Every structure is written in C-alpha cells, then in structure tokens.
Amino acid sequence: MYIFNKIFFTVIILCQIIRAQDHWETAIFADDQWRYIVPNSELPTNWNAIDFDDSFWLESEGGFGYEDDDDGTIINQTISVYFRKSFTVENLLKLSSAVISADYDDGFVAYLNGHEVARSYNLSDPGTFVPFDETTSYDHEASLYQGGFPENILLDSLLLDSVLINGENMFSVQVHNVDINSSDMSGNFYLTFGITDESEFFSQPPEWFQDPVVFGESHLPLVVIDTYGAEIPDDPRIPAYMGIINNSSGLNHIDDDFNDYDGHITIERRGNSSQGNGKTPYRFETVDSEGENNNVELLGMPEENDWVLYAPWQDKSMVRNILIYQLSNELGRYASKTKLVELYLNNEYKGIYVLMEKIKRDNNRVDISKLNPDEVEGDDLTGGYILKFDWYYTGDNIGGFASEYNGMIYNYHYPKPSDIVAEQEEYIENYIYDFETIMMGNNISTNSTAYDSIINIDSFVDFILLQELAKNVDAYRLSSYIYKDKDSIDSRLTAGPIWDFNHGFGNCDYGQTWETDNWLIEYDPTGDPIAFWWERLWQGSNFQSKTSSRYTELRSNIFSEEHINSIIDSTVSYLGDAIDRNFTRWPLLGNYVWPNYYVFDSYEEEIDYLKSWIANRLAWMDSQILLLNIDNSTMLSNVNLSHAYPNPFNPDIYIQYKVELGGDVILNIYDILGNKIKTLVSEYKPVGNYISKWDATNENGEKCPSGQYFYQLQTSDIVQSKRMILLK
C-alpha cells in the first residue's frame, strides 16, 4: 500500500474520541492577545515550551498577517511569523477532545506544550524541524474572510492526556509563506475543547464552529484521496493517489486496507456554477505509475479511466440524480452508473459523494463506434458523434457549430474539438442542417414520416418523458446530449444520455419549475435558447401519440409511484448514518441553498417533499397524457397561433399558425404600446399549417429596437396574440 496511507491513518486513528462529551467551549480565539515575533534568524528550539521566556516578544491582537483584511495585527512582509498563547486547564479529565481551527495563508505547524499536534501538507514531513526561512511547497488561501470555514484538526483525549497538564499550558503556532514576495499572509487560530459534563471552563465557540465529524463504521465505500499537498485546480488535472475501501462484509472503516482501488489518479475540479459550492465536485482519471491512462473497474462499474465525483449540494435529498439515472437505465436508455461513497480528501472528511461514470464514448457507456481522425470518407465518416447543448463558454469541451436556423450551439463532445478533423466537422454539420431543414417543414406537425428516418423517435420520446417527469429546469438547453453512430449500424440521430437533474423534481425557485403542472417543453422557463425542433417534435400528432402510448406503458411499472418511492427509500436506507455525518460537515438543512424553492429543517422533510412532488407531478401528467392521443388538428382547433421560435430572438423569428377553415388571414406585429409595426400576412389562406418570418424590421425596412413585441393572428372568427422579445 502506498506510504501516504500509513501517514494518513496515524492522524485519523487519533481522531477516535475516548471520553464522551457534553458540549464545546473555546479556550483561545484568534483575536485574543498573543505574544508574537517576526524572526530574522532561527529561534531557540524551545520557543514553543511553557517555560520559554517570551517577554521580549511583542504582544498584540491575533491573527497575524497582511493584505486580506482578516488579521488583527498587520506585520511586515515576511516568510514566517511565530505566536503563542497560554491557557489554563482546571480538570484535564473533563476534556474529551480538542479542535484546532486553523485559518491560514500559506502553511503552519501547531504545538501544545512544545509537542507538534498539527501541520499543513505544504511543509516538510510531520515531526521534522521547520526552519524560520522555509517556504511552503504551494500556496493556501485563508477561508474565514471569504465566508468559508477554517480547517479543523480533531485531537482525542489520549493525545490531550499525553501533552497537557492541569494548570498553565501553551498553544504555539508558526505560520509560513509560500514566498517572501507573496502578496498576502495570514494566521488565525482557535483552540476549542469538548467538555464531558456541564462544567464551564472557557467561552462559547464562534458562531461558525461545527461539531467535528467523528468517523466510525459506514456501509458506504470510502474514497481516500491525497494530492500530495497541492490544491486541486479547475484545469489542468494534477497527480494524486486514491484508495477505495469496500469490504465484502458491508462495513467499512477508515483504517481498513484499500481493497477496491489502490493507485494513482489525476484530478481536477469540475462543473460550472457548482464549483462555487463549499462541497466541490471533481473529475479524475485513473492512471498508472507513469501517468498513462489505466482502465479499471471501480466499485463494480465497468472498466474505464474517466470518472466523476459528484457532490450533492443544492439537492439536499442527495437522491435526485441517482433516481433519474436508474429510471433511464430501466427504460433501456444509458445513463451514468452511480455509487454512493464518503470522501476523504487530504485528511479532511468531505461528506457524501456520488462516484459515477463520465459521459463518454465507450462500449459500456455511450455505445457507438470509435471515430478516428483518419476516418474521413464512406461509412467510416458517418459515426460516431456525440453533441452537447450547454453554455458554449464552459464545460470540458468548448467548440462546435451554430444552427443555421436559430443560432443554437451544438458543442462537440466526441470527438473533442481538439480531435475532430475538418471532414468530420463538415459531415456532422451537414447532417444536422438536413435534420433541421426537415424539422422546419410546414407539415411537420401532422407528418412524422419526414423525420422518422433521420432520428430515433423512441429515444426522443423517452428523453422528453424523463425531463418532463422531473420538470428539469435545464432540460433541452443545458447538459443535454444527442449522438449518432455509423450509418451501417444506425443512421439515425439518438437523444441522450440524460445528465444533471439536481435542480429537478421541484428543487428550483425559478421558471415555475417547482409547480407540478404544465409541460416544460411548451414554455421557456429561463429565456435561454433551445433547439427549435424540440417544440416542433412535440407538436407532431404522431409523436404525441407515441409519447402517450409510451407513458401509459411505463406508468404501470417503471413510472409507478410505488417503484419510484422504492428507489428513494432504498437509497435513503443505504445512506444510513452517513446522512448525519454529511450534514454535520455541511450544515445545509434549514438554510437556503440556491436555487431551492422550499427549505426544510430536516432530512426527513426533504425526502417527504420529494415524494409528494413526484406524486403530484405524476397525477398531473396522468390527467394530460391522454390528450396527446387526440388528433392534432382537433388539438389545435382552439390554438391557432403557436409559439414563435426562437424566443427571445435576434435577428429573425419564425411564427407558426394553423388555418382551420379557409379564409382571410391577417398577421400583424405590434410594439408594447399597441402600435402596429408591420403586417406579415394579409391574404386568403386555405386550410393548412404555415410559418411566417419576421426579420425585426418595420414597414419601412428599418430595424426595430430591442424590447417586447406582440404578434397577432386574426381570421374571421378568432383573434390571438402572443408575446416575443427582441434582443440586442
């Protein structure tokens, strides 16, 4: 086993609390009066002892540092600063444990009565001497001034008994900088004790203080990662070592041997907005000792080298993604396999994570053909491709092409933008152009034969049903994938796989997605553009009939409330005591976390709400789904004027309408004050479906300013108006 594992566990084993505790009290605060010195030469070796004469040191308010406005005493630019403070222990037997809360920039070593009890990873090995002019191996940012939490080091009663005495004791710290020219430095330290009974010796802890997590046994596999002291960046991946404990007994302890994985990885942060969460999501690759890709099984999931550690944060149930991915797989539509784990990163407990497959072309993932750069003609050229809808400026792979009709960006997921060659780009762009051209046809709402040879209709039906069941606010616009294999295997475009539903199932306070009624595909919850053909598909009578039939089929089994609740209940049961550890580490219950619509005080309430929301959503879908079997011409008898797309728009918008009875038709554009801007149609129209384009100009051909406008359809027996937004 790799040597870091042994070092790690010497720390963790000390974190087993021996004496029971009643409450916590803080003996030393960062802003207390401390003795301190900024050295220009080596200090005596006993500088951290009780009996050391520090009378020639300065005395001032802690913490000590500069530039970040988080220190009580500002010092000159330096490599190191040393500070110490005494405290009195009245009854050592009543101290169950201690927590050192360290908020620092860039590294530190802490001592009790001259004994080292804590050290940052960016200084030399524990127990070794650290000279006054030693710099840290990497920088580390303080957290409290940014609204974060300090690092907590838990010391048990056995350690306290060995280093403390009844009477006067000394807490000492040396803080080191990454470089003499570093722009900032900080050292803010707290010492808090667990008291075994109702005795009062010190003061109430700071408001941010959290009870430390004490690890016992877990039914969840344990993932242990060491980055060799380095901070994990957004990009690129850095070397690290990972071990996974997953005992056949079903009980795992932090000091057990690594038995599922024991080897090297490279790791980076992942996600878009989720990177701002306290609990950071990660992406890692399993590699060999030389840093080369190493395909392995993890926790029974098929061999690969690309993996994700998803960090439930906004979703306090920690169930939503697991639930929808399982439902998708039960439908026969690949979604990432998942395993619930508890993560330890650099000796720090990080809570419950979901170890899962990264979306990738692979025989065991998105099972399409490998597309090599030299495959540029014939059948070889026709697949495989994975395209993604997402913010074009974020994500793993930035690069793609725009829709010819509404400018929607198709991002290259596979091959990567850096790997795809010109012939392949041209092929897939033309393929999508042909598809979109078909979907723009006038008769698309009543005739699916135009597109049934170019798309796998059943996959699109399943994709929409999963999105609509969850009423996922990101549906169709973000984290949405489509893919295509070689023509010799399947010439059609396939929807999926699904991804990222932590804001679904009523867990979002915008876009009316917390409500259990309405089809998400029929309105725009965010204003972000989506591919126009989603709505065009949905309007088709044949497509709606297929959707209705598929939903009716699923409702008796996979989409049954009983089955869905069984997945939720089994997941919650499996999490067990880990739930308490997670929310002790991350006290989110009872607090608003963007974009929660409801805030509950307990985990049980979170789960009850999830179940209730799903039940109500299914009931609404039940009431509506049979309507999709009604002939489209009948459906539209009262909805002559359809939604325009894209909306918002710039520069062009397409307005779809249906004439039920032949007659005179007028289609006008009005501004928000009711002034007529332009007449698009004013003529006799026979029965049929029509599309008119407005190029955002007035009757004189002048460009209209950005803002809200209305399009109005008038026939002999009906007048309908809808809103649209012209962007700059």
NUGUPA-336290 format. One record per residue (C-alpha): residue in one letter; x, y, z. Coordinates in steps of 0.25 Angstrom, whole numbers, plus 2048, in hexadecimal, padded with zeros to 3 digits. Layout:
<lomars>
AXYZ/...
</lomars>
This chain:
<lomars>
M800800800/Y80580E7FD/I80C815808/F803821809/N7F881780E/K80081481B/I80382281E/F7F482681B/F7EF81B825/T7F9820830/V7F182C830/I7E382682F/I7E581C83A/L7E8827843/C7DA82D840/Q7D3822847/I7CC829853/I7CE821860/R7C782986A/A7B882D868/Q7B683C867/D7AA84586B/H7AE852864/W7B985A85D/E7C0866863/T7CB86F85D/A7D7872865/I7DF87A85B/F7D9883850/A7E1889844/D7DE897849/D7E3895857/Q7F089C85C/W7FC893857/R80B894858/Y81289484A/I81F896843/V823898834/P830891834/N83C89582C/S844889832/E84287C838/L83A87B845/P83F873851/T83986484F/N83186685C/W829872857/N81C86B858/A81E865866/I81686A872/D82386F879/F82987786E/D82B886871/D82388D867/S82489B86E/F82C8A1863/W82189D858/L8168A7854/E8088A585A/S7FC8A9851/E7EF8A484C/G7EF898843/G7EF894837/F7FC898831/G7FE89B822/Y7FB8A5817/E7F38A980B/D7E68A180C/D7E08AA818/D7DE89D820/D7E98A082B/G7E98A7838/T7F78AB837/I7FE8AF82A/I80C8AA828/N8178AE81E/Q8198A5812/T820898817/I822889815/S81D885823/V81788A830/Y81688383D/F80C885848/R80887F855/K7FD880860/S7FB87986D/F7EE873873/T7EB86D880/V7E585E881/E7DD85D88E/N7DA84E88D/L7E1846882/L7D783A884/K7CB84287F/L7D1846872/S7CC83B868/S7D384185C/A7D884D855/V7D7854848/I7E185D842/S7DA866838/A7E586B82E/D7E3876824/Y7F087981D/D7F887E811/D80087780E/G80586C817/F806869826/V80B860832/A80386083F/Y80885B84D/L80385885A/N80D85A865/G81885885B/H81284B855/E80E84C846/V7FF849844/A7FC84E836/R80385282A/S7FF85781C/Y80384E810/N80B858809/L816858813/S82084C815/D81C83F81C/P81583F829/G81F83F835/T82A84582D/F830853830/V82B85E828/P83686A827/F831878828/D83487B81A/E82E86F814/T82387280A/T817869807/S8168607FB/Y80A8667F6/D8008727FA/H7F4870802/E7E987B803/A7E287E811/S7D387C811/L7CC88381C/Y7CD891816/Q7C688B809/G7BB886811/G7C1878812/F7C586F81D/P7D386C823/E7D985F823/N7D685782F/I7E084D836/L7DA844840/L7E283F84C/D7DD834855/S7DE832864/L7EA829863/L7F283385C/L7EE83E865/D7F1836871/S7FF83486B/V802843869/L7FA84B872/I7FB84D881/N7F285388C/G7F586188D/E7FC86A883/N7FE865875/M80486B868/F7FE86B85A/S80886F84F/V808871840/Q812874835/V80C879828/H81487981B/N81288080E/V81487A800/D81E8857FC/I824891802/N81D8997F7/S8108937F9/S80589E7F9/D7FD898805/M7FF890812/S7F688D81E/G7F688582B/N7E8884832/F7E787883C/Y7DD873847/L7DE869851/T7D1862855/F7CF857860/G7C484D861/I7BF84C870/T7BA83F875/D7AF84587F/E7A8852881/S7B5859887/E7B8867881/F7C786A880/F7C8873873/S7BF87A86A/Q7B587785F/P7BB873852/P7BA87C846/E7AD87C83E/W7B3875832/F7B886A83B/Q7B385C837/D7B384F83F/P7BF847839/V7BB83B831/V7C082E839/F7C182282F/G7BC815833/E7B780A82A/S7B080C81D/H7A8804813/L7AD80D809/P7BA80B801/L7C5814806/V7CD81C7FB/V7DA822801/I7E282C7F8/D7F08327FB/T7F483D7F1/Y80283E7F8/G7FE84B7FE/A7FA8527F1/E7ED85A7EF/I7E48547E4/P7E285E7D9/D7D785F7CF/D7E185B7C4/P7EA8547C2/R7E98477C9/I7F48457D4/P7FB8387D9/A7F58317E5/Y7F38247EC/M7E681D7EE/G7E28117F7/I7D480B7F8/I7CF803803/N7C37FA800/N7C37EE809/S7BB7E1806/S7B57E2814/G7AE7EF810/L7B47F681B/N7C0800818/H7C9807822/I7D381281F/D7DF80A824/D7DC7FD81B/D7E57FA80F/F7E27FF801/N7DB7F37FA/D7D37F97EE/Y7DE8027E9/D7EC8067ED/G7F380E7E3/H7F681B7DC/I7EC8257D6/T7EC8337D0/I7E183C7D5/E7DA84A7D3/R7CE8527D7/R7C28517CE/G7B58577CC/N7B08657C9/S7A886C7D4/S7AB8607DD/Q7B98647DE/G7B586F7E7/N7AF8657F1/G7B68627FE/K7B68537FA/T7BE8537ED/P7BB8497E2/Y7C78427DC/R7CB83B7CF/F7D68317CF/E7DD8277C6/T7E381A7CB/V7F28197C7/D7FE8107C8/S80B8147CF/E80F81A7C2/G8038237C1/E7FD81C7B6/N7EE8187B5/N7EB80C7BD/N7DD8067BA/V7D87FF7C7/E7CB7FB7CE/L7C68047D9/L7BC7FE7E3/G7B77F47D9/M7B57FE7CE/P7BB7FA7C0/E7C97FD7BD/E7CD80C7B9/N7D78167BD/D7CD8237BD/W7C58257CA/V7BD8307D1/L7BB8327E0/Y7AE83A7E0/A7AC8427ED/P79D8437F1/W79B8517F6/Q78F8587F0/D78884B7F1/K787848800/S78083B7FE/M78D8367F6/V78382D7EF/R77F8357E2/N78A8317D8/I78A8237DD/L77B8217DC/I77A8267CD/Y78781F7C9/Q7818127CE/L7748157C7/S77B8187BA/N78380B7BA/E7768037BD/L7708097B1/G77B8047A9/R7828117A7/Y7908127AC/A79381C7B8/S79F81C7C0/K7A08117CB/T7A28167D9/K7A78127E6/L7A581A7F3/V7B281C7FB/E7B8824806/L7C582C802/Y7D183080A/L7DA83A803/N7E883D809/N7E4838817/E7D7840817/Y7C983A817/K7C183F80B/G7B483880D/I7AB830803/Y7AF8307F5/V7AA8287E9/L7B58217E1/M7AF8207D3/E7B381E7C4/K7B682A7BC/I7AF82A7AF/K7B88257A5/R7B881C798/D7BB80E79D/N7B580079B/N7B08017A9/R7AB80F7A9/V7A681779C/D7A880A793/I7AB810786/S7B780E77C/K7C481477F/L7C781F775/N7D6820772/P7DC82D76B/D7DF82575E/E7D182175C/V7CD82B753/E7C4824748/G7BA81A745/D7B3813751/D7BF81675A/L7BB825759/T7AD82375E/G7AF82076D/G7B1821778/Y7AE82F77D/I7A983478A/L7A484278A/K7A084A797/F797856799/D79D85F7A4/W7A386C7A7/Y7AD86E79C/Y7B88747A5/T7B88697B0/G7BA85A7B1/D7C48507AD/N7C485279E/I7C2860799/G7BF86178A/G7B585D780/F7AC864775/A79F86C775/S791868770/E78E86E762/Y780872767/N781877775/G790878779/M78F86D783/I79D868786/Y7A0859784/N7AC85678C/Y7B684B789/H7B6841794/Y7BC83678C/P7C5837785/K7CB84278D/P7CC850786/S7DB84D786/D7DA840780/I7CF841775/V7D4844767/A7CE84D75C/E7C7841754/Q7C083C761/E7BC84A765/E7B684D757/Y7AF83F757/I7A8841765/E7A5850762/N79E84C755/Y79784175B/I79184A766/Y78E85475B/D78684A753/F77F846760/E77B854764/T776857756/I76D84B757/M768850764/M76585E75E/G75B858754/N74D85D754/N74784F756/I74F84A761/S74484B76C/T73C841765/N74683875E/S752831764/T756829758/A75E835754/Y768833760/D766825765/S77282075C/I77B82A762/I77882A771/N77681E77A/I76882377E/D76681978A/S77381F790/F76E82D78F/V761829796/D7688237A2/F77182F7A3/I7658387A4/L75E8307AD/L76982F7B7/Q76B83E7B6/E75D8417B8/L75B8377C3/A76683F7CB/K76284C7C5/N77184F7C4/V77385E7C2/D78085B7BA/A7788527B0/Y77B8537A1/R78485F7A3/L79085A7AD/S79684D7AF/S78E8477A4/Y79583D79A/I79283778D/Y79A82D785/K79C826778/D7A2818775/K7A7814767/D79D81275C/S7A080375B/I79C80276A/D79180C76C/S78F818762/R78682076C/L78982B776/T786826784/A78282E790/G78A82D79D/P79082A7A6/I78A8327B1/W79383A7BB/D7928437C7/F7848437CE/N7888497DB/H77E8557D8/G77384C7D4/F7678467DC/G7638537E2/N7708577E6/C7718647DF/D76B8727E2/Y76B8787D4/G7648757C7/Q7578707CF/T75E8627CF/W75A8607DD/E74C85F7D9/T7478517D5/D73E8557C9/N7428597BB/W74B8537B0/L7588597B1/I75A8577A2/E74F8617A0/Y75586D7A6/D7638737A8/P7668737B7/T77387B7B6/G7748837AA/D78087B7A5/P77F876797/I77B867794/A77C860787/F76E863780/W76C85577B/W76985078A/E75C858789/R75985477B/L75A84577E/W75184778A/Q74684E781/G746842778/S73A839779/N74182C776/F74C830780/Q74283378B/S73A826789/K74881F78B/T74A827797/S73D82479D/S73E81579A/R74C8147A0/Y74881C7AD/T73C8137AE/E7458067AD/L74F80C7B7/R7458117C1/S7418037C5/N74F7FF7C9/I75C8087C8/F7548157C9/S74B80F7D4/E74B8177E1/E74E80B7E9/H75A8077E1/I7608157E1/N75E8167F0/S7658097F2/I77180E7EB/I77181B7F4/D76E812801/S7798087FD/T7838147FB/V78081B808/S78180E80F/Y78F80B809/L79481980D/G79181681B/D79981D826/A7A182481A/I79682E819/D799833827/R7A8834824/N7A683B817/F79C84681D/T7A6847829/R7B184A820/W7A8853817/P79C85981F/L79385C814/L78685781A/G77D86381D/N78586C815/Y782871807/V78C86C7FC/W78A8717EE/P78086E7E7/N7788677F2/Y76986A7F1/Y7668647FF/V76F86480B/F76D859815/D773857823/S775848822/Y77983E818/E76C83681A/E765842815/E76E843809/I76A835805/D75B837808/Y75B8437FF/L76283B7F4/K7588307F5/S74C8397F6/W7518427EA/I7538357E1/A7458307E5/N73E83D7E1/R74683E7D4/L7428307D0/A7348337D3/W7348407CA/M73B8387BF/D73082D7C0/S7268387BE/Q72C83D7B2/I7338327AB/L72682C7A4/L72483A79D/L731837795/N72982B78E/I71F835789/D72183977A/N72A845779/S72084C770/T71684B77B/M72084F786/L72385C77E/S71586077C/N716869787/V72586C786/N726872778/L73287A77C/S73E872780/H74B877788/A75587E77F/Y76387977F/P76E87D783/N76888678E/P76F88F792/F775891785/N77F89977C/P77E89C771/D77389276C/I76788B772/Y75E88176C/I74F88176F/Q74787576D/Y73887576B/K72D86C766/V72187075E/E715867762/L70C86C757/G71087374A/G70E88274B/D71588F74C/V72188F756/I72889B75C/L73589A764/N73A8A776A/I7458AB773/Y7438B677E/D74C8BC788/I7498BC797/L7418C9796/G7388C378B/N73D8CA77F/K73D8C2773/I74B8BF76E/K74A8B6762/T7408AD75A/L7468A0757/V739899751/S72C89F74B/E726896741/Y71D88A73F/K72387D745/P71E86F742/V71D86474D/G72B861752/N73886475A/Y740870758/I74D87775C/S75088575B/K75D88C75D/W75F89A764/D76D8A0762/A76B8AB76D/T7688B6763/N75D8BF762/E7548C2755/N75F8CC750/G76A8C1751/E7708C875E/K7768BF769/C76D8BF776/P7748C2783/S7758B778D/G7698B4797/Q75C8AD798/Y7538AC78C/F7468A4789/Y74189C77D/Q73289B77A/L72B892771/Q71D89676C/T71388E764/S70488F762/D70188876F/I70D889778/V71889377D/Q72488E785/S73089678A/K73E891790/R74A898795/M758897790/I76589E794/L76F8A478A/L77D8A4790/K7898AE78D/
</lomars>
